[in-house]
Amino acid sequence: MSDSSADIEQWVERIDRVAVISGQIISWMIIPMVLSLTYEVISRYLFNAPTLWAYDMTFMLYGSFFMLGAAFTLQRRGHIRTDSLYESWSIRTKGWVDGLCYLVFFFPFVYIFVFTGFEYFWKAFTTGEKFVSSPWMPLTWPFKLAMPLSGILLAVQGVSELMKCVYAIQHDRWPSSKEAV
């Protein structure tokens, strides 16, 4: 294996580690979400005392959980794809197609997502914006912060995926880290 191949594989491993660690941290968000749902069900149906906050907490946590977990899902190849043609292609062809799709579709979307998400977050943060549709009116900025953070995590993981594509084009095989997933 050449030095550049080893370098690419080392960088891919390092970058993938960001998605794995962030995914493991974010996965813990499921606990407060489940606890708030459980508390709401028990309060509502056993004690006839529904809460004002449980629904809001659930949708904010689930939305954040869903967005922030996208980079981990990308690293694990868990996003939806249509494999009817793709599976019959050579690894080099897959690398070319995936690489072009990352450059043409993925990175422009992530760029827009990061900057638009940051604008939404920053406006909410500086104005003290609250959810007016909620009776307890929680601040929106912690929820909206998930948008630019998700975009940043996706961009970082996208770099790793693009590096895997370059490796596949050069060597007609995926780096060992992609094969391990």
C-alpha positions in Angstrom: 0.0 0.0 0.0 1.4 3.4 -0.9 1.9 6.2 1.6 -0.9 8.3 0.0 -3.3 5.3 0.3 -2.4 4.9 4.0 -2.7 8.6 4.5 -6.2 8.6 3.0 -7.3 5.7 5.1 -5.9 7.3 8.3 -7.7 10.6 7.5 -11.0 8.7 6.7 -10.7 6.9 10.1 -10.1 10.1 12.0 -13.0 11.9 10.3 -15.3 8.9 10.7 -14.5 9.0 14.4 -16.2 12.4 14.6 -19.5 11.0 13.2 -19.2 7.9 15.5 -18.5 9.9 18.7 -21.2 12.5 17.9 -23.7 9.7 17.0 -23.0 8.0 20.3 -23.4 11.3 22.3 -26.6 12.2 20.4 -28.1 8.7 20.9 -28.4 9.6 24.6 -31.0 12.2 23.6 -33.5 9.4 23.2 -33.6 8.9 27.0 -35.1 12.4 27.9 -37.4 12.0 24.9 -38.7 8.7 26.1 -38.9 9.8 29.7 -41.0 12.9 28.8 -43.3 10.8 26.7 -43.7 8.3 29.5 -44.3 11.0 32.0 -47.0 12.6 29.7 -48.8 9.3 29.2 -48.8 8.4 32.9 -49.9 12.0 33.9 -52.6 12.1 31.2 -54.1 8.6 31.5 -53.5 7.6 35.1 -53.9 11.0 36.9 -56.0 12.9 34.3 -53.4 15.7 34.5 -51.8 16.3 31.1 -48.6 18.4 31.0 -48.1 21.6 29.1 -44.5 20.8 28.2 -44.2 17.1 27.2 -45.4 17.4 23.6 -43.1 20.3 22.9 -40.2 18.5 24.6 -40.8 15.4 22.5 -40.9 17.2 19.1 -37.9 19.4 19.9 -35.8 16.4 21.1 -36.9 14.1 18.3 -36.3 16.8 15.7 -32.8 17.5 17.1 -32.1 13.8 17.5 -33.1 13.1 13.9 -31.0 16.0 12.4 -27.9 15.6 14.6 -27.8 11.9 13.9 -27.7 12.4 10.1 -23.9 12.4 9.9 -23.7 9.1 11.9 -26.3 7.6 9.6 -24.3 8.7 6.6 -21.1 7.2 8.0 -23.0 3.9 8.6 -24.5 4.0 5.1 -28.0 4.1 6.6 -29.5 6.7 4.3 -31.9 5.6 1.6 -30.5 4.8 -1.8 -31.8 3.1 -4.9 -29.5 0.1 -5.4 -31.1 -1.5 -8.5 -28.3 -0.4 -10.8 -25.7 0.6 -8.3 -25.0 -2.9 -6.9 -24.0 -4.2 -10.4 -21.4 -1.5 -10.9 -17.7 -1.8 -10.2 -16.3 -0.2 -7.1 -14.4 2.4 -9.3 -17.7 3.3 -11.0 -19.5 3.6 -7.7 -16.7 5.9 -6.5 -17.1 8.1 -9.6 -20.9 8.3 -9.3 -20.9 8.8 -5.5 -18.1 11.4 -5.7 -19.9 13.4 -8.4 -23.2 13.2 -6.4 -21.4 14.5 -3.3 -19.9 17.4 -5.3 -23.0 18.3 -7.2 -25.8 17.6 -4.8 -24.6 16.9 -1.2 -22.1 19.7 -0.6 -24.3 22.5 -2.1 -27.2 21.3 0.0 -25.1 21.1 3.2 -23.7 24.6 2.5 -27.2 26.0 2.3 -28.3 24.0 5.3 -25.5 25.3 7.5 -25.8 28.9 6.6 -29.6 29.1 6.5 -29.7 27.1 9.7 -27.2 29.4 11.3 -29.4 32.4 10.3 -32.5 30.9 11.9 -30.5 30.0 15.0 -28.9 33.5 15.3 -32.1 35.3 14.9 -33.8 33.2 17.5 -30.8 33.6 19.9 -30.5 37.4 19.6 -34.2 38.1 19.8 -35.1 35.6 22.5 -37.6 34.0 20.2 -40.1 31.6 21.8 -42.5 29.0 20.5 -45.8 31.0 20.5 -47.7 27.9 19.7 -46.8 26.4 23.0 -48.5 27.3 26.3 -45.2 27.4 28.2 -43.4 29.2 25.3 -39.9 27.7 25.5 -37.0 29.4 23.8 -36.4 28.3 20.2 -32.7 28.8 19.9 -31.6 25.5 21.5 -33.8 23.6 19.0 -32.7 25.8 16.0 -29.0 25.3 17.0 -29.4 21.7 15.8 -29.7 22.9 12.2 -26.3 24.4 11.7 -24.6 21.8 14.0 -26.2 19.0 11.8 -24.9 20.7 8.7 -21.4 21.0 10.1 -21.4 17.3 11.1 -22.8 16.3 7.7 -20.1 18.4 6.0 -17.3 16.8 8.0 -18.7 13.3 7.2 -19.2 14.3 3.6 -15.5 15.0 3.3 -14.7 11.5 4.6 -17.2 10.0 2.1 -15.7 12.0 -0.8 -12.2 10.8 0.3 -13.5 7.2 0.2 -14.7 7.8 -3.3 -11.3 9.1 -4.4 -9.7 6.1 -2.8 -12.2 3.8 -4.6 -11.4 5.5 -8.0 -7.7 5.1 -7.4 -7.6 1.5 -6.1 -10.8 -0.1 -7.3 -11.7 -1.0 -3.7 -13.1 0.9 -0.7 -10.9 1.9 2.2 -10.9 -0.7 4.9 -13.0 1.6 7.2 -15.9 1.7 4.6 -15.8 -2.1 4.2 -16.0 -2.5 8.0 -19.3 -0.7 8.3 
